[in-house]
Amino acid sequence: MGYHVVYEGGEGEITEKKSRFIATVRPVHSEEEAAAFINEMKKKYWDARHNCSAFVIGERQELTRCSDDGEPAQTAGRPMLDVLLREGITDTAVVVTRYFGGVLLGTGGLVRAYQAATQAGLKASKIIEKLFGSRLMIHTDYNGLGKLQYLFGQQGTAILDTEYGADVTMTVLVPVSDKEKLVKEITEQTNGSAAMEWGADCVYAVIDKNVVIF
């Protein structure tokens, strides 16, 4: 299993009883980065009544912060944070800017509006799943090459590199949860003739059908 992050931020907007709620979402990797983003939005929307914020950082959502920025307590920042936590998203910050429309929404109305704005911002963003994997180098002869290419195609295993010499050396990316299973299948496909060597662990994602290693 991996964890979800915002790969590309976005902006969403809703209107509730003449109040505009503009949600800006951005990937962040530290509390300092999140604070800088929040200040940036406050400067950009300096004329707005409120710039409420929430962010989550860490593979297990270890660090969380939120701010109501003048709205009644627990009606803005916390509901925004709840959306991020519920969606299982981390390393992400969101600022919801409110331009007051002259009509009071009440505490329940505010909670719903800030959550809906946050969801609109996430919908406008690109969210990916980061996965844990390991590189596996496989040395095989040319007879085993076709069998392994077929196996990896069936399994959806990413081939990172193939070197052709007297024999063939393939480097593939293996999800941590599939390590034992794939080694067994490679051994079976090559009748035990393939030599294997584990390389570095990594975090990766499949983005637009391409493997990206972080």
N, CA, C and O of each residue as an XYZ file, in Angstrom:
856
protein
N       0.842     -1.202      0.000
C       0.000      0.000      0.000
C       0.874      1.247      0.000
O       1.979      1.256      0.541
N       0.349      2.298     -0.621
C       1.065      3.561     -0.670
C       0.276      4.657      0.017
O      -0.480      4.403      0.955
N       0.458      5.868     -0.456
C      -0.277      6.994      0.102
C      -0.536      8.018     -1.012
O       0.212      8.088     -1.987
N      -1.581      8.791     -0.856
C      -2.002      9.722     -1.893
C      -1.492     11.131     -1.605
O      -1.517     11.603     -0.468
N      -1.027     11.791     -2.672
C      -0.556     13.168     -2.574
C      -1.084     13.962     -3.766
O      -1.492     13.394     -4.779
N      -1.066     15.283     -3.623
C      -1.371     16.151     -4.757
C      -0.090     16.310     -5.580
O       0.921     16.796     -5.074
N      -0.138     15.905     -6.833
C       1.011     16.017     -7.729
C       1.040     17.395     -8.385
O       2.096     18.014     -8.509
N      -0.114     17.856     -8.796
C      -0.251     19.208     -9.352
C      -1.437     19.877     -8.672
O      -2.545     19.340     -8.674
N      -1.202     21.053     -8.090
C      -2.264     21.767     -7.403
C      -3.299     22.323     -8.367
O      -3.085     22.356     -9.579
N      -4.405     22.751     -7.821
C      -5.478     23.305     -8.642
C      -6.281     24.324     -7.854
O      -5.996     24.600     -6.689
N      -7.286     24.874     -8.509
C      -8.140     25.879     -7.875
C      -9.599     25.590     -8.205
O      -9.963     25.402     -9.366
N     -10.423     25.559     -7.169
C     -11.854     25.356     -7.358
C     -12.623     26.455     -6.658
O     -12.116     27.084     -5.730
N     -13.843     26.685     -7.099
C     -14.641     27.773     -6.510
C     -16.103     27.364     -6.416
O     -16.643     26.723     -7.317
N     -16.733     27.745     -5.313
C     -18.175     27.584     -5.176
C     -18.756     28.910     -4.691
O     -18.037     29.758     -4.163
N     -20.058     29.076     -4.875
C     -20.774     30.244     -4.355
C     -21.911     29.756     -3.472
O     -22.693     28.893     -3.871
N     -21.995     30.311     -2.277
C     -23.031     29.915     -1.329
C     -23.649     31.176     -0.742
O     -22.988     31.921     -0.019
N     -24.927     31.413     -1.059
C     -25.644     32.604     -0.569
C     -24.833     33.881     -0.783
O     -24.639     34.688      0.126
N     -24.368     34.025     -2.029
C     -23.626     35.202     -2.494
C     -22.186     35.294     -1.981
O     -21.444     36.174     -2.418
N     -21.775     34.419     -1.075
C     -20.373     34.381     -0.651
C     -19.586     33.508     -1.633
O     -20.025     32.421     -2.010
N     -18.396     34.015     -2.045
C     -17.503     33.238     -2.917
C     -16.484     32.505     -2.068
O     -15.870     33.096     -1.179
N     -16.303     31.230     -2.336
C     -15.307     30.420     -1.652
C     -14.341     29.895     -2.712
O     -14.716     29.080     -3.555
N     -13.099     30.366     -2.661
C     -12.082     29.978     -3.646
C     -11.065     29.077     -2.953
O     -10.390     29.510     -2.019
N     -10.951     27.845     -3.397
C     -10.011     26.885     -2.797
C      -8.778     26.753     -3.674
O      -8.883     26.438     -4.859
N      -7.613     26.993     -3.093
C      -6.341     26.800     -3.789
C      -5.594     25.658     -3.114
O      -5.384     25.672     -1.901
N      -5.198     24.676     -3.904
C      -4.539     23.472     -3.385
C      -3.119     23.406     -3.927
O      -2.868     23.695     -5.097
N      -2.189     23.018     -3.048
C      -0.794     22.935     -3.487
C      -0.074     21.808     -2.742
O      -0.328     21.589     -1.558
N       0.830     21.088     -3.433
C       1.662     20.105     -2.726
C       2.686     20.806     -1.843
O       3.283     21.799     -2.260
N       2.897     20.306     -0.633
C       3.902     20.850      0.285
C       4.610     19.688      0.975
O       4.057     18.596      1.101
N       5.844     19.939      1.420
C       6.626     18.859      2.022
C       7.178     19.217      3.399
O       7.894     18.423      4.009
N       6.846     20.412      3.887
C       7.292     20.808      5.215
C       6.328     21.852      5.763
O       5.570     22.473      5.018
N       6.372     22.031      7.078
C       5.521     23.041      7.704
C       5.885     24.432      7.207
O       5.013     25.284      7.034
N       7.187     24.661      6.976
C       7.638     25.966      6.476
C       7.084     26.241      5.074
O       6.660     27.355      4.765
N       7.098     25.205      4.240
C       6.572     25.353      2.878
C       5.072     25.642      2.913
O       4.574     26.463      2.144
N       4.363     24.967      3.806
C       2.924     25.202      3.941
C       2.649     26.619      4.420
O       1.756     27.290      3.902
N       3.425     27.082      5.420
C       3.235     28.431      5.951
C       3.506     29.484      4.877
O       2.794     30.485      4.795
N       4.526     29.261      4.060
C       4.846     30.205      2.983
C       3.709     30.266      1.966
O       3.359     31.342      1.483
N       3.141     29.118      1.646
C       2.009     29.066      0.709
C       0.800     29.804      1.275
O       0.145     30.563      0.561
N       0.503     29.584      2.549
C      -0.648     30.252      3.185
C      -0.452     31.769      3.170
O      -1.384     32.516      2.872
N       0.765     32.222      3.495
C       1.045     33.669      3.458
C       0.933     34.222      2.045
O       0.463     35.341      1.841
N       1.364     33.433      1.078
C       1.259     33.846     -0.328
C      -0.206     34.070     -0.718
O      -0.536     35.041     -1.398
N      -1.074     33.162     -0.279
C      -2.498     33.304     -0.600
C      -3.124     34.493      0.134
O      -4.005     35.161     -0.408
N      -2.680     34.756      1.347
C      -3.204     35.906      2.095
C      -2.821     37.217      1.414
O      -3.596     38.174      1.420
N      -1.624     37.260      0.827
C      -1.202     38.457      0.096
C      -1.966     38.584     -1.219
O      -2.367     39.678     -1.617
N      -2.160     37.450     -1.883
C      -2.883     37.468     -3.167
C      -4.327     37.921     -2.967
O      -4.851     38.732     -3.731
N      -4.960     37.379     -1.920
C      -6.364     37.714     -1.653
C      -6.451     38.601     -0.402
O      -7.203     38.319      0.531
N      -5.670     39.662     -0.412
C      -5.581     40.545      0.755
C      -6.907     41.231      1.080
O      -7.143     41.630      2.220
N      -7.772     41.364      0.066
C      -9.037     42.081      0.266
C     -10.186     41.154      0.666
O     -11.324     41.603      0.800
N      -9.895     39.865      0.859
C     -10.944     38.914      1.234
C     -11.194     38.972      2.743
O     -10.327     39.386      3.512
N     -12.386     38.553      3.147
C     -12.738     38.557      4.563
C     -11.943     37.490      5.330
O     -11.487     37.729      6.449
N     -11.785     36.312      4.711
C     -11.100     35.210      5.390
C     -10.242     34.420      4.402
O     -10.611     34.246      3.240
N      -9.091     33.946      4.882
C      -8.257     32.984      4.156
C      -7.979     31.821      5.111
O      -6.972     31.803      5.818
N      -8.885     30.864      5.112
C      -8.790     29.736      6.039
C      -7.903     28.653      5.421
O      -7.806     28.541      4.199
N      -7.265     27.865      6.273
C      -6.263     26.938      5.750
C      -6.230     25.622      6.516
O      -6.682     25.516      7.656
N      -5.671     24.625      5.832
C      -5.426     23.314      6.442
C      -4.320     22.639      5.655
O      -4.227     22.799      4.438
N      -3.479     21.882      6.354
C      -2.480     21.094      5.637
C      -2.155     19.817      6.400
O      -2.308     19.732      7.619
N      -1.696     18.814      5.625
C      -1.327     17.504      6.154
C       0.017     17.124      5.556
O       0.222     17.243      4.348
N       0.942     16.662      6.413
C       2.284     16.303      5.951
C       2.687     14.972      6.584
O       2.370     14.700      7.742
N       3.391     14.148      5.806
C       3.914     12.884      6.314
C       3.222     11.685      5.700
O       2.027     11.729      5.407
N       3.977     10.610      5.504
C       3.434      9.404      4.881
C       2.217      8.865      5.626
O       1.313      8.290      5.019
N       2.199      9.055      6.935
C       1.066      8.578      7.742
C       0.250      9.747      8.277
O      -0.413      9.637      9.308
N       0.308     10.861      7.565
C      -0.444     12.072      7.941
C      -0.089     12.518      9.367
O      -0.963     12.899     10.146
N       1.219     12.464      9.693
C       1.649     12.731     11.062
C       1.429     14.191     11.487
O       1.052     14.457     12.628
N       1.667     15.132     10.569
C       1.601     16.549     10.933
C       0.363     17.191     10.306
O       0.199     17.183      9.086
N      -0.500     17.744     11.151
C      -1.702     18.430     10.653
C      -1.834     19.788     11.335
O      -1.527     19.935     12.518
N      -2.293     20.772     10.576
C      -2.570     22.099     11.119
C      -3.781     22.669     10.383
O      -4.037     22.323      9.230
N      -4.517     23.542     11.058
C      -5.634     24.208     10.394
C      -5.904     25.544     11.080
O      -5.546     25.743     12.241
N      -6.539     26.452     10.346
C      -6.842     27.776     10.876
C      -8.202     28.241     10.366
O      -8.521     28.110      9.185
N      -9.001     28.792     11.296
C     -10.313     29.353     10.920
C     -10.196     30.795     10.430
O     -11.134     31.322      9.830
N      -9.056     31.437     10.680
C      -8.790     32.802     10.213
C      -9.970     33.751     10.423
O     -10.378     34.459      9.503
N     -10.509     33.757     11.634
C     -11.573     34.707     11.968
C     -12.982     34.179     11.830
O     -13.922     34.808     12.316
N     -13.155     33.047     11.185
C     -14.479     32.432     11.137
C     -14.771     31.822     12.530
O     -13.844     31.585     13.304
N     -16.039     31.574     12.841
C     -16.350     30.929     14.128
C     -15.567     29.623     14.292
O     -15.360     28.887     13.327
N     -15.138     29.347     15.518
C     -14.291     28.182     15.783
C     -14.896     26.894     15.245
O     -16.091     26.636     15.398
N     -14.042     26.085     14.609
C     -14.407     24.752     14.096
C     -15.339     24.771     12.886
O     -15.920     23.743     12.539
N     -15.489     25.937     12.237
C     -16.400     25.993     11.085
C     -15.671     26.036      9.741
O     -16.313     25.959      8.694
N     -14.341     26.157      9.754
C     -13.621     26.318      8.488
C     -12.399     25.406      8.416
O     -12.397     24.418      7.682
N     -11.354     25.745      9.186
C     -10.107     24.995      9.100
C     -10.259     23.518      9.400
O      -9.763     22.676      8.652
N     -10.940     23.196     10.488
C     -11.101     21.785     10.852
C     -11.930     21.009      9.827
O     -11.545     19.899      9.458
N     -13.045     21.551      9.360
C     -13.782     20.836      8.306
C     -12.950     20.640      7.030
O     -13.068     19.611      6.365
N     -12.111     21.627      6.692
C     -11.221     21.475      5.535
C     -10.222     20.348      5.772
O      -9.988     19.512      4.899
N      -9.640     20.342      6.963
C      -8.679     19.298      7.327
C      -9.336     17.923      7.294
O      -8.722     16.948      6.859
N     -10.576     17.845      7.750
C     -11.292     16.569      7.753
C     -11.420     15.999      6.350
O     -11.358     14.784      6.164
N     -11.600     16.873      5.355
C     -11.699     16.402      3.967
C     -10.379     15.754      3.548
O     -10.380     14.667      2.969
N      -9.257     16.411      3.836
C      -7.950     15.863      3.472
C      -7.709     14.520      4.156
O      -7.236     13.572      3.530
N      -8.037     14.447      5.441
C      -7.823     13.208      6.195
C      -8.724     12.089      5.688
O      -8.296     10.942      5.558
N      -9.968     12.434      5.405
C     -10.933     11.428      4.938
C     -10.532     10.876      3.566
O     -10.716      9.692      3.286
N      -9.985     11.746      2.719
C      -9.569     11.317      1.380
C      -8.220     10.606      1.404
O      -7.765     10.098      0.379
N      -7.575     10.569      2.582
C      -6.287      9.894      2.693
C      -5.173     10.618      1.976
O      -4.228      9.988      1.502
N      -5.269     11.943      1.889
C      -4.293     12.743      1.160
C      -3.290     13.350      2.140
O      -3.664     13.799      3.224
N      -2.005     13.360      1.749
C      -0.988     13.978      2.585
C      -0.061     14.842      1.731
O      -0.214     14.921      0.512
N       0.905     15.492      2.395
C       1.832     16.418      1.735
C       1.073     17.429      0.879
O       1.439     17.702     -0.264
N       0.019     17.969      1.458
C      -0.898     18.841      0.726
C      -1.414     19.955      1.632
O      -1.715     19.729      2.804
N      -1.512     21.155      1.075
C      -2.096     22.290      1.794
C      -3.220     22.882      0.956
O      -3.167     22.863     -0.274
N      -4.228     23.402      1.625
C      -5.339     24.067      0.941
C      -5.688     25.345      1.684
O      -5.754     25.372      2.913
N      -5.907     26.398      0.920
C      -6.401     27.671      1.459
C      -7.739     27.955      0.802
O      -7.843     27.958     -0.425
N      -8.759     28.195      1.609
C     -10.065     28.588      1.080
C     -10.288     30.054      1.420
O     -10.359     30.442      2.586
N     -10.395     30.851      0.371
C     -10.592     32.293      0.495
C     -12.078     32.595      0.406
O     -12.762     32.121     -0.501
N     -12.579     33.390      1.354
C     -13.998     33.727      1.338
C     -14.196     35.226      1.134
O     -13.667     36.053      1.877
N     -14.963     35.544      0.116
C     -15.455     36.913     -0.084
C     -16.903     36.940      0.390
O     -17.775     36.326     -0.226
N     -17.152     37.641      1.466
C     -18.470     37.642      2.116
C     -19.521     38.288      1.218
O     -19.320     39.366      0.658
N     -20.647     37.588      1.102
C     -21.697     38.076      0.209
C     -22.826     38.819      0.900
O     -23.800     39.212      0.258
N     -22.696     39.016      2.221
C     -23.708     39.793      2.936
C     -24.774     38.966      3.618
O     -25.614     39.508      4.336
N     -24.755     37.641      3.403
C     -25.751     36.763      4.016
C     -25.038     35.788      4.957
O     -24.125     35.074      4.543
N     -25.458     35.763      6.220
C     -24.859     34.843      7.178
C     -25.257     33.402      6.846
O     -26.407     33.133      6.496
N     -24.297     32.479      6.961
C     -24.563     31.080      6.609
C     -24.867     30.217      7.827
O     -25.411     29.122      7.689
N     -24.523     30.698      9.013
C     -24.675     29.854     10.196
C     -23.534     28.857     10.272
O     -22.838     28.627      9.283
N     -23.339     28.262     11.448
C     -22.193     27.363     11.613
C     -22.278     26.140     10.699
O     -21.277     25.757     10.092
N     -23.452     25.525     10.592
C     -23.601     24.360      9.715
C     -23.370     24.711      8.260
O     -22.751     23.947      7.520
N     -23.865     25.863      7.852
C     -23.678     26.312      6.472
C     -22.211     26.575      6.154
O     -21.737     26.271      5.059
N     -21.497     27.146      7.127
C     -20.068     27.397      6.925
C     -19.295     26.098      6.775
O     -18.463     25.969      5.877
N     -19.564     25.134      7.650
C     -18.887     23.835      7.579
C     -19.095     23.204      6.206
O     -18.144     22.738      5.579
N     -20.335     23.194      5.749
C     -20.639     22.581      4.447
C     -19.950     23.334      3.312
O     -19.436     22.717      2.380
N     -19.937     24.653      3.387
C     -19.344     25.463      2.310
C     -17.829     25.270      2.240
O     -17.273     25.111      1.153
N     -17.166     25.284      3.388
C     -15.714     25.118      3.374
C     -15.316     23.710      2.942
O     -14.300     23.528      2.272
N     -16.113     22.717      3.323
C     -15.811     21.365      2.866
C     -16.054     21.217      1.363
O     -15.263     20.592      0.658
N     -17.145     21.793      0.887
C     -17.454     21.707     -0.546
C     -16.390     22.428     -1.373
O     -16.013     21.959     -2.448
N     -15.903     23.573     -0.870
C     -14.864     24.308     -1.585
C     -13.574     23.490     -1.630
O     -12.916     23.420     -2.668
N     -13.217     22.874     -0.504
C     -12.007     22.034     -0.460
C     -12.122     20.887     -1.458
O     -11.164     20.584     -2.169
N     -13.283     20.254     -1.513
C     -13.485     19.156     -2.469
C     -13.381     19.650     -3.910
O     -12.863     18.947     -4.778
N     -13.880     20.869     -4.162
C     -13.777     21.440     -5.511
C     -12.313     21.694     -5.874
O     -11.899     21.478     -7.013
N     -11.533     22.157     -4.885
C     -10.112     22.374     -5.130
C      -9.373     21.086     -5.416
O      -8.520     21.046     -6.303
N      -9.687     20.031     -4.679
C      -9.056     18.732     -4.905
C      -9.449     18.162     -6.266
O      -8.633     17.548     -6.952
N     -10.701     18.371     -6.643
C     -11.176     17.871     -7.937
C     -10.422     18.534     -9.088
O     -10.221     17.927    -10.140
N     -10.007     19.783     -8.879
C      -9.286     20.519     -9.916
C      -7.785     20.213     -9.899
O      -7.044     20.694    -10.756
N      -7.337     19.413     -8.925
C      -5.925     19.068     -8.787
C      -5.647     17.673     -9.342
O      -6.567     16.899     -9.604
N      -4.383     17.373     -9.514
C      -3.984     16.035     -9.967
C      -3.470     15.271     -8.756
O      -2.448     15.637     -8.176
N      -4.174     14.209     -8.370
C      -3.829     13.415     -7.200
C      -3.268     12.076     -7.659
O      -3.843     11.415     -8.523
N      -2.138     11.683     -7.074
C      -1.502     10.418     -7.445
C      -1.285      9.566     -6.196
O      -1.352     10.062     -5.071
N      -1.026      8.288     -6.411
C      -0.679      7.400     -5.312
C       0.809      7.091     -5.376
O       1.296      6.560     -6.374
N       1.528      7.421     -4.314
C       2.939      7.059     -4.212
C       3.037      5.660     -3.616
O       2.379      5.345     -2.624
N       3.865      4.831     -4.233
C       4.005      3.437     -3.836
C       5.446      3.142     -3.441
O       6.373      3.834     -3.861
N       5.619      2.109     -2.630
C       6.950      1.693     -2.206
C       7.402      0.530     -3.082
O       6.673     -0.444     -3.265
N       8.610      0.644     -3.620
C       9.101     -0.410     -4.490
C      10.592     -0.637     -4.328
O      11.273      0.082     -3.598
N      11.087     -1.658     -5.027
C      12.516     -1.981     -5.032
C      12.935     -2.273     -6.469
O      12.161     -2.815     -7.258
N      14.165     -1.906     -6.791
C      14.732     -2.256     -8.095
C      15.267     -3.685     -8.032
O      15.894     -4.085     -7.051
N      15.011     -4.436     -9.082
C      15.520     -5.803     -9.177
C      16.273     -5.952    -10.494
O      15.713     -5.736    -11.569
N      17.555     -6.327    -10.397
C      18.358     -6.567    -11.594
C      18.375     -8.066    -11.889
O      18.670     -8.880    -11.013
N      18.057     -8.413    -13.124
C      17.943     -9.810    -13.531
C      18.923    -10.066    -14.666
O      18.921     -9.355    -15.671
N      19.755    -11.077    -14.503
C      20.704    -11.482    -15.546
C      20.189    -12.788    -16.152
O      20.016    -13.788    -15.456
N      19.952    -12.755    -17.445
C      19.402    -13.938    -18.109
C      19.999    -14.084    -19.501
O      20.593    -13.146    -20.032
N      19.838    -15.266    -20.086
C      20.270    -15.438    -21.475
C      19.125    -15.003    -22.395
O      18.038    -14.647    -21.939
N      19.398    -15.041    -23.688
C      18.403    -14.542    -24.636
C      17.168    -15.441    -24.716
O      16.095    -14.990    -25.118
N      17.319    -16.707    -24.334
C      16.152    -17.591    -24.311
C      15.157    -17.145    -23.237
O      13.944    -17.254    -23.416
N      15.684    -16.646    -22.129
C      14.811    -16.211    -21.039
C      14.221    -14.831    -21.247
O      13.243    -14.466    -20.593
N      14.810    -14.055    -22.160
C      14.373    -12.668    -22.332
C      12.907    -12.573    -22.725
O      12.147    -11.832    -22.101
N      12.501    -13.308    -23.748
C      11.114    -13.235    -24.219
C      10.130    -13.672    -23.151
O       9.067    -13.073    -22.986
N      10.495    -14.727    -22.423
C       9.611    -15.224    -21.359
C       9.418    -14.168    -20.269
O       8.312    -13.974    -19.765
N      10.520    -13.487    -19.912
C      10.427    -12.471    -18.864
C       9.662    -11.234    -19.355
O       8.884    -10.639    -18.609
N       9.893    -10.860    -20.611
C       9.143     -9.718    -21.162
C       7.639    -10.008    -21.146
O       6.831     -9.136    -20.829
N       7.283    -11.232    -21.490
C       5.865    -11.624    -21.461
C       5.329    -11.596    -20.028
O       4.240    -11.083    -19.770
N       6.118    -12.160    -19.097
C       5.710    -12.178    -17.686
C       5.490    -10.763    -17.164
O       4.480    -10.482    -16.518
N       6.437     -9.875    -17.445
C       6.330     -8.507    -16.925
C       5.167     -7.754    -17.578
O       4.527     -6.912    -16.947
N       4.904     -8.070    -18.844
C       3.755     -7.453    -19.508
C       2.444     -7.893    -18.875
O       1.539     -7.081    -18.680
N       2.339     -9.190    -18.551
C       1.141     -9.720    -17.909
C       0.952     -9.146    -16.505
O      -0.174     -8.882    -16.082
N       2.067     -8.954    -15.784
C       2.004     -8.496    -14.399
C       1.911     -6.973    -14.298
O       1.571     -6.439    -13.243
N       2.212     -6.280    -15.392
C       2.263     -4.824    -15.328
C       3.510     -4.328    -14.615
O       3.528     -3.231    -14.057
N       4.567     -5.162    -14.639
C       5.833     -4.801    -13.990
C       6.603     -3.827    -14.879
O       6.783     -4.079    -16.071
N       7.053     -2.725    -14.304
C       7.759     -1.703    -15.079
C       9.202     -2.128    -15.329
O       9.931     -2.456    -14.393
N       9.612     -2.120    -16.605
C      11.003     -2.385    -16.968
C      11.721     -1.039    -17.060
O      11.405     -0.213    -17.916
N      12.685     -0.832    -16.172
C      13.380      0.457    -16.126
C      14.524      0.519    -17.128
O      14.815      1.579    -17.682
N      15.179     -0.629    -17.360
C      16.353     -0.610    -18.242
C      16.629     -2.032    -18.733
O      16.380     -3.007    -18.023
N      17.146     -2.133    -19.956
C      17.571     -3.418    -20.495
C      18.917     -3.228    -21.176
O      19.055     -2.397    -22.073
N      19.919     -4.007    -20.742
C      21.253     -3.938    -21.337
C      21.529     -5.246    -22.082
O      21.379     -6.337    -21.533
N      21.934     -5.107    -23.341
C      22.175     -6.270    -24.190
C      23.679     -6.491    -24.364
O      24.397     -5.597    -24.813
N      24.138     -7.668    -24.010
C      25.539     -8.041    -24.212
C      25.585     -9.510    -24.552
O      24.745    -10.013    -25.298
N      26.567    -10.199    -24.004
C      26.598    -11.658    -24.184
C      25.330    -12.259    -23.582
O      24.761    -13.210    -24.120
N      24.906    -11.697    -22.476
C      23.614    -12.010    -21.874
C      22.819    -10.717    -21.766
O      23.243     -9.670    -22.255
N      21.670    -10.802    -21.124
C      20.800     -9.631    -20.979
C      20.658     -9.290    -19.500
O      20.447    -10.171    -18.666
N      20.775     -8.004    -19.185
C      20.526     -7.538    -17.825
C      19.318     -6.600    -17.850
O      19.342     -5.551    -18.494
N      18.275     -6.995    -17.144
C      17.057     -6.180    -17.062
C      16.937     -5.615    -15.648
O      17.224     -6.299    -14.665
N      16.517     -4.379    -15.566
C      16.216     -3.769    -14.266
C      14.728     -3.464    -14.235
O      14.220     -2.731    -15.083
N      14.035     -4.023    -13.263
C      12.589     -3.814    -13.157
C      12.267     -3.199    -11.803
O      13.054     -3.273    -10.860
N      11.093     -2.592    -11.734
C      10.620     -1.975    -10.501
C       9.524     -2.854     -9.914
O       8.516     -3.127    -10.566
N       9.729     -3.294     -8.682
C       8.826     -4.275     -8.070
C       8.168     -3.665     -6.833
O       8.870     -3.193     -5.939
N       6.840     -3.666     -6.763
C       6.189     -3.239     -5.519
C       6.683     -4.098     -4.357
O       6.868     -5.306     -4.506
N       6.894     -3.472     -3.203
C       7.422     -4.187     -2.044
C       6.578     -5.424     -1.726
O       7.114     -6.466     -1.348
N       5.282     -5.305     -1.877
C       4.388     -6.420     -1.531
C       4.502     -7.600     -2.497
O       4.037     -8.697     -2.188
N       5.126     -7.382     -3.684
C       5.197     -8.443     -4.690
C       6.581     -9.074     -4.816
O       6.803     -9.883     -5.716
N       7.512     -8.724     -3.936
C       8.903     -9.146     -4.115
C       9.051    -10.671     -4.146
O       9.627    -11.215     -5.088
N       8.548    -11.349     -3.149
C       8.711    -12.812     -3.079
C       8.005    -13.506     -4.242
O       8.535    -14.438     -4.845
N       6.808    -13.034     -4.539
C       6.007    -13.644     -5.610
C       6.715    -13.529     -6.961
O       6.758    -14.489     -7.730
N       7.275    -12.336     -7.245
C       7.893    -12.128     -8.560
C       9.188    -12.933     -8.695
O       9.466    -13.482     -9.761
N       9.969    -13.004     -7.634
C      11.198    -13.801     -7.676
C      10.868    -15.257     -8.000
O      11.551    -15.891     -8.804
N       9.824    -15.778     -7.374
C       9.407    -17.157     -7.628
C       8.999    -17.341     -9.091
O       9.355    -18.341     -9.713
N       8.250    -16.372     -9.643
C       7.778    -16.491    -11.028
C       8.933    -16.371    -12.020
O       8.945    -17.060    -13.039
N       9.898    -15.506    -11.733
C      11.075    -15.382    -12.609
C      11.866    -16.687    -12.606
O      12.315    -17.157    -13.652
N      12.027    -17.257    -11.431
C      12.752    -18.534    -11.306
C      12.060    -19.631    -12.110
O      12.718    -20.421    -12.786
N      10.728    -19.675    -12.035
C       9.966    -20.689    -12.775
C      10.069    -20.472    -14.282
O      10.240    -21.427    -15.039
N       9.967    -19.220    -14.715
C       9.992    -18.915    -16.153
C      11.345    -19.221    -16.788
O      11.420    -19.581    -17.962
N      12.396    -19.079    -16.016
C      13.753    -19.280    -16.567
C      14.379    -20.593    -16.110
O      15.577    -20.811    -16.289
N      13.561    -21.472    -15.515
C      14.053    -22.764    -15.010
C      15.248    -22.592    -14.076
O      16.166    -23.412    -14.056
N      15.215    -21.511    -13.307
C      16.252    -21.284    -12.300
C      17.560    -20.751    -12.845
O      18.537    -20.643    -12.105
N      17.599    -20.410    -14.141
C      18.868    -19.964    -14.740
C      19.134    -18.469    -14.552
O      20.272    -18.026    -14.712
N      18.118    -17.694    -14.218
C      18.297    -16.240    -14.077
C      18.926    -15.919    -12.726
O      18.537    -16.467    -11.695
N      19.902    -15.023    -12.752
C      20.502    -14.515    -11.514
C      19.834    -13.189    -11.177
O      19.594    -12.358    -12.053
N      19.541    -13.005     -9.902
C      18.826    -11.789     -9.475
C      19.568    -11.076     -8.363
O      20.212    -11.692     -7.513
N      19.457     -9.759     -8.396
C      20.147     -8.927     -7.398
C      19.262     -7.715     -7.075
O      18.870     -6.961     -7.965
N      18.959     -7.549     -5.792
C      18.116     -6.415     -5.399
C      18.934     -5.131     -5.344
O      20.058     -5.113     -4.843
N      18.344     -4.054     -5.870
C      18.964     -2.740     -5.814
C      18.288     -1.883     -4.764
O      17.735     -2.388     -3.787
N      18.340     -0.578     -4.979
C      17.848      0.373     -3.985
C      16.321      0.385     -3.918
O      15.635      0.200     -4.923
N      15.811      0.609     -2.705
C      14.380      0.844     -2.532
C      14.045      2.256     -3.001
O      14.914      3.127     -3.051
N      12.790      2.470     -3.338
C      12.397      3.792     -3.815
C      10.906      4.008     -3.606
O      10.164      3.082     -3.276
N      10.494      5.236     -3.803
C       9.082      5.603     -3.826
C       8.768      6.015     -5.265
O       9.510      6.786     -5.873
N       7.675      5.502     -5.797
C       7.354      5.786     -7.191
C       5.849      5.945     -7.377
O       5.059      5.658     -6.478
N       5.480      6.405     -8.551
C       4.066      6.521     -8.910
C       3.926      6.287    -10.406
O       4.866      6.502    -11.171
N       2.760      5.851    -10.810
C       2.438      5.727    -12.235
C       1.596      6.939    -12.610
O       0.463      7.089    -12.154
N       2.163      7.798    -13.444
C       1.510      9.048    -13.827
C       1.339      9.063    -15.341
O       2.319      9.019    -16.084
N       0.102      9.126    -15.788
C      -0.199      9.091    -17.223
C       0.492      7.905    -17.895
O       1.063      8.038    -18.977
N       0.433      6.744    -17.237
C       0.977      5.471    -17.725
C       2.511      5.417    -17.724
O       3.101      4.453    -18.212
N       3.148      6.450    -17.175
C       4.600      6.454    -17.061
C       5.006      6.294    -15.607
O       4.351      6.828    -14.711
N       6.092      5.558    -15.370
C       6.602      5.382    -14.013
C       7.522      6.557    -13.673
O       8.469      6.854    -14.400
N       7.223      7.212    -12.560
C       8.044      8.323    -12.074
C       8.598      7.929    -10.714
O       7.841      7.587     -9.805
N       9.923      7.979    -10.575
C      10.584      7.644     -9.311
C      10.959      8.936     -8.600
O      11.522      9.849     -9.204
N      10.640      9.005     -7.308
C      10.886     10.231     -6.545
C      12.165     10.111     -5.728
O      12.536     11.047     -5.021
